[in-house]
Amino acid sequence: MTARIIDGKALSATVRAEVAERVKTLRAQGIQPGLAVVLVGEDPASQVYVRNKAAACEQAGLHSRVIRMGEDTTEAELLDVVRQLNDDASIHGILVQLPLPGHMNTAKVIETIAAEKDVDGFHISNAGLLMTGKPLFRPCTPYGVMKMLESEQVAIWGAEAVVVGASNIVGKPMAMLLLAAGATVTLCNSKTRDLGKQTRRADILIVATGRPGMVTADMIKPGAVVIDVGINRLPDGGLVGDVEFEGAREVAGAITPVPGGVGPMTIAMLLVNTLEAAERSAAGISLQTQ
Ligand code: GUN
């Protein structure tokens, strides 16, 4: 069997076109959704992500503000910028690009972002809302994965879903979203014994470890839907995921490519979250009233 390729680039274009339409409606009421992206330091991958996020905003009719701060910025300076953005009515979404330089307390920075502007969904209030089944913002990458599964009409209710990688950004929120959609979820981490034993049970396998080639064909149940969240740069400059694609595509029923799979969806869902933050703000809906 050769797997169906799940085209994240095409689905992302569809989602972004839908966002652009809703932005038009909001702009007709005099509101332009605005996203602020804060980048501290010179991390080359982060530079690319931030550029892509800003470009996607412009394309969909949102306004974006990129705030670049030097590697030697103090935590207090960064917190000041975040607080100013919290108070800025033209900004509906705030994203502080991670990772932050080592001298910063990442959790403290995230908790300083107003929860109703936390379009990443990383704030402890948003993590709690997701955990209790009442999400305000779904973290963009897992949200994009759910959108892909929905678009591919993958049956989630009652399915065995295995998530490899337990980060706050992807693995844990991914598990919560799958659970809420009715899957039986196994969340694996770097200490999981006999990973293949777990992954081979999966009807839906989500891999987010940041390790190229972590999942091989023999670890996949024939016909499974395989979602590869990894984006790893090889020494030759090429990009690969966490799944050994050529082998896996002969076993899986459907699989996402890297690049062109989950990556474009993350940005599309960031636009959705920013748009919805602006819509809620226009409707006067706060965290307390939602
Ligand atoms: N770094 C890698 N992924 C992300 C993300 O989704 N949001 C932020 N803020 N930083 C990241």
Boltz pocket constraint, residues with backbone or C-beta under 6 A from the ligand:
constraints:
  - pocket:
      binder: B
      contacts: [[A, 95], [A, 96], [A, 97], [A, 98], [A, 99], [A, 120], [A, 140], [A, 141], [A, 169]]
      max_distance: 6.0
